[in-house]
Amino acid sequence: MKHSPKRVIWLIPATAYALLLWRTMYGFKSLPIRVLDWVTLAGVLVAWAIVRWKRGAQWPRTPLNGPLLAWCATAALAAAFSINPRNSLLAVWQIWTWAIVLWALVDALRRGWGGALWKALFLVGGIVCLISGMELLSWYFGWPLVPGSSQGWLSIGGLAHPFPPTLHRLSIALANATALSAFIALLIPPAIATLVATQQQDHRKGIGLWLVAALTVEFLSMSRGGWLALITSLPFLGLGAIFSPQFRQWWSRLPLVRGKLLALFSFATVFIFILSAGYTLIVQIRGIDVTGTLRALSGEDVARDSVRIDMWRSALAIFTDRPLTGVGPSAYGTGLRLYRQPLLARDQFAAAHNLYLNVLAEMGVPGLLAGAAFLVTLAWTWWRQWRAATPGSATWWRLLGVGAALIGLGTQSMVDTFLESGIILPTLFFFATILTPAIPMRIAQPSAGRWRWALAIAV
C-alpha cells in the first residue's frame, strides 16, 4: 500500500501521544490534563466531520453500523437507570466518541492511510520496547533514566553475583504492567504475519528485531493475562497459516514420508504443550490447582486472585439484582461498594476484571445481546474478508494476524477489563482493518447523508 512518507513522520508523535500519554494514569490526577485530553479528541473528530461533510463524502458504511448503534443505544438506556448518573452519562458520551473514532479510522483506511497507520503503530510499539529497555537498565544498573530509580542490583550483588534473584516487572511505558502486556500481545500476531508475508529482507530484519524485543517485554511484564492472550492467539495464527501457499510449498519440499511424519509429530507436540500451558495458566488465574486447593504462590498473588474472584462474584450478584438495566455504564465501581467483601475490597478498582461480566453488571441482558451481536457480526465479516482474500497475499496475512490478535484480546478480557486508550485505539484500528475491504469507497454525493455528519459533530 503506497503512502507518503510525510504521513508517517507526523503520525508518529500523534500516535505516541494517543497510545502512551492520552488518558493514562500520568494525567488522571490533573483535571486540566483530563479535560485537555478529551477536548483534543473532540476537536480532531469535529474537524474530520466538518471537512468530510463539506467535501460531500458519504458516511462510512460498514456491516457493523447496526450493531454499533445498538450498542450505543443500549448504553444510553442503561444510563437512564444508573445508580451513578454522572459517571454513566460521561461513559455514554465516551462510547459514542469511540464509535465515531472507529468510523473515522474506517474512512482513513479507505482513503489510503493504511500503510502509514500500520507503520506508525509498530514504530510506537518500538518506542514502548525502548522505554521498557531503559526501565530494565535503570533497575539493574541504578541509572536515573526513569522516575523512581533506586540502587541497582549490580552495585548490590557486584560481579560476584551479577544475576539478581528476582526479575523486575516492566510497567512504566503504559503506566501499568497489565496494559503493557495487552498492548504488546495485540501487536505480536500481526507482526509475525507481516514477517511471513513480506519479501523485502530489510523489512524482515526490522520486524524480526522488533519481535525479539516485544517478546522480551511481554515476558518481563509478568502478566498472566498477556501470556494467556499469546497462548490463545499464536495457535490460531498457526492454524490459519496452514492454508497459506508458503506452508504448502514448505510441506511439499519434505521429500520423505518420514520427514512429514516427523513434522506432524512436532506440530502435535507443540500444540499439546501450548494447550497444557494454557490450561495450567488458566487454573493458576482461577487461584486453584488441579486438586482444588489454593495454589502455592506468594501471599500477594493469592490476595490479588481473591480480590479478582470477589469482583466476579459481585458482578454476578449485581446482574442477578438488576438483569434488565444493570447499574449503568461505568457504574460498576459504585455498585461494587454494595456487594464486595470488605476484607477483600480495593477502592481503586472500577471494573470487574472481566469484560463480559462487567457488561452484564453495567448493562444487563440488553448489553449482553448488543455486545454479542457486535462480536458475531465482526467475526462473520472477518471470515468473509479473509476467505475472499488471495491466500498468501499481504491482505490475507494481515487479516489473519489481526484476527489472531483480537482472539487473544478476547481471551485476556476474561480476566481483565481495559479502559486504557493504548488498548482501545489499536483494537478499534484492527476493527477498521477488518471492515475496510467490506464496502469499496464510492464517489461521494454532496447531498447524501448530511444529517449523519451533523449528528457526529453534535455528539
Secondary structure, DSSP 4 states (H G I P E B T S, - for coil): ----HHHHHHHHHHHHIIIIITTSHHHHT-HHHHHHHHHHHHHHHHHHHHHHHHTTPPPPP-TTHHHHHHHHHHHHHHHHT-SSHHHHHHHHHHHHHHHHHHHHHHHHHHTT-HHHHHHHHHHHHHHHHHHHHHHHHHHHH--TTSTT----HHHHHTTTS-S-SSPPPP-GGGSSHHHHHHHHHHHHHHHHHHHHH---HHHHHHHHHHHHHHHHHHHHHT-HHHHHHHHHHHHHHHHHHTTSHHHHHHHHT--SHHHHHHHHHHHHHHHHHHHHHHHHHHHHHHTB-TTSSBP---HHHHHHHHHHHHHHHHHHHHHHH-TTT-S-TT-HHHHHHHHS-GGG--TT--S-S-HHHHHHHHHHHHHHHHHHHHHHHHHHHHHHHHHHSPTTSHHHHHHHHHHHHHHHHHHHTTT-----HHHHHHHHHHHHHHHTTTS------TTSSHHHHHHHHH-
